[in-house]
Amino acid sequence: MDKIILFDGVCNLCNASVNFVIDRDSQKKFKFASLQSAFAQTLVSKENKDYKLHTKRGLLPLNEEIQNELNSLNSIIYFENGIFYTKSDAVLRIALHLDGIYNLISIGKIFPTSLRDFIYEYIARNRYRWFGKSDSCRMPTSELKDRFLG
């Protein structure tokens, strides 16, 4: 199954992060979709009962509370093998698959989730102020069109 990254399509930091991943994904393992897209909304819907959310308490089935979190636009979401990863867990899972030394970012897993997510949430809360936001979602170039979903 594809490795899918869902991101805030109007966030400049998020778009820069997608570019960072694309530049370090020579095997084209990742597909991308904005959280605002119909594809993303369908992926995180209640109808996908077999999908789970990875948490520090283990894998949880999707429910309304989890879907509200997934739809909040406050987190990058990484989806692989029927499991959603959010916040710092998503970043570290993505890093694990990057080319070169960038996969070493995944050693951040040694830090407690609460600390990692605290830092992640601080950046997420301030991302528009620090990096700005676009008027519309990112439009992929013709070379990248096949890697963007919905």
C-alpha positions in Angstrom: 0.0 0.0 0.0 1.1 3.6 -0.6 2.6 5.7 2.1 0.3 8.8 2.1 1.1 12.1 3.7 -1.9 14.4 4.4 -0.9 18.0 5.0 -2.5 21.5 5.4 -2.6 22.7 1.8 -2.6 26.4 2.6 0.3 26.3 5.2 3.6 27.5 3.8 5.6 25.4 6.3 3.6 22.3 5.4 4.2 22.9 1.6 7.9 23.4 2.3 7.9 20.1 4.3 6.2 18.3 1.3 8.9 19.7 -1.0 11.6 18.5 1.5 10.1 15.0 1.4 9.8 14.9 -2.4 13.4 15.9 -2.8 14.5 13.1 -0.5 12.2 10.4 -1.8 14.1 9.1 -4.9 12.1 5.9 -4.9 8.8 7.8 -4.9 7.4 5.9 -1.9 5.1 8.7 -0.8 1.9 10.1 -2.2 0.4 13.4 -1.0 -3.0 15.0 -0.4 -4.0 18.2 1.3 -6.2 17.7 4.4 -8.7 20.0 2.6 -9.2 17.5 -0.3 -12.1 15.2 -0.9 -9.6 12.3 -0.9 -8.4 13.1 2.6 -11.9 13.5 3.9 -12.9 10.1 2.5 -9.7 8.5 3.8 -10.4 9.6 7.4 -14.2 8.9 7.3 -16.0 6.5 9.7 -16.7 4.2 6.8 -13.1 3.0 7.0 -13.7 0.8 10.0 -10.6 -1.3 9.5 -8.3 1.7 9.8 -6.7 2.5 13.2 -5.0 5.5 14.8 -1.6 5.0 16.4 -1.4 6.5 19.9 0.8 6.1 22.9 -2.0 3.8 24.3 -1.8 1.6 21.2 -3.9 1.3 18.1 -7.4 2.7 18.4 -10.3 2.3 16.0 -11.5 5.4 14.3 -14.3 7.2 16.1 -15.9 10.6 16.0 -13.3 12.1 18.5 -10.4 10.8 16.5 -11.9 11.9 13.2 -12.3 15.4 14.6 -8.6 15.4 15.4 -7.7 14.1 12.0 -9.9 16.8 10.4 -8.6 19.7 12.6 -5.7 20.7 10.2 -3.4 21.0 13.2 -1.4 17.9 12.4 0.4 16.3 9.5 -1.1 12.9 9.1 0.8 9.9 7.8 -1.1 6.8 6.6 0.5 3.5 6.0 -0.9 -0.1 6.1 -4.3 1.0 7.5 -2.7 3.0 10.3 -2.9 6.8 10.8 0.1 8.5 12.6 -0.1 12.1 13.7 2.1 14.9 15.0 5.7 13.9 15.9 5.0 10.2 15.3 4.0 11.1 11.7 7.2 13.1 11.2 9.4 10.4 12.6 7.7 7.6 10.5 8.1 9.7 7.4 11.8 10.4 8.2 12.4 6.7 8.5 11.8 6.4 4.7 13.8 9.3 3.5 17.0 9.1 1.4 20.5 9.5 2.9 21.2 10.8 6.4 17.7 12.3 6.7 16.3 9.0 7.8 18.4 9.5 11.0 15.8 12.1 12.1 13.8 9.0 13.1 16.1 8.5 16.1 14.0 11.3 17.7 11.8 8.4 18.8 14.1 8.1 21.8 12.4 11.2 23.3 9.1 10.8 25.1 6.0 11.3 22.9 4.7 14.0 25.3 7.9 16.1 24.8 7.9 15.5 21.0 4.3 16.4 20.6 4.6 19.5 22.9 7.3 20.9 20.5 5.2 19.8 17.5 2.1 21.5 18.8 3.9 24.7 19.6 5.2 24.9 16.0 1.8 24.0 14.6 0.0 26.7 16.7 2.4 29.3 15.3 3.0 28.1 11.8 0.8 30.6 10.0 2.3 33.5 12.0 5.9 32.4 11.4 5.7 31.0 7.9 2.5 32.5 6.5 -0.3 30.8 4.5 -1.4 30.6 0.9 -4.7 31.7 -0.5 -5.2 28.2 -2.0 -4.0 24.6 -1.8 -0.8 23.6 -3.5 -1.0 22.7 -7.1 1.5 20.0 -8.2 3.7 20.4 -11.2 3.1 18.1 -14.2 6.1 16.0 -13.1 4.6 15.5 -9.6 0.9 15.2 -10.6 0.9 11.4 -10.2 2.1 11.6 -6.6 -0.8 13.9 -5.5 -4.1 12.4 -4.6 -7.5 14.1 -5.0 
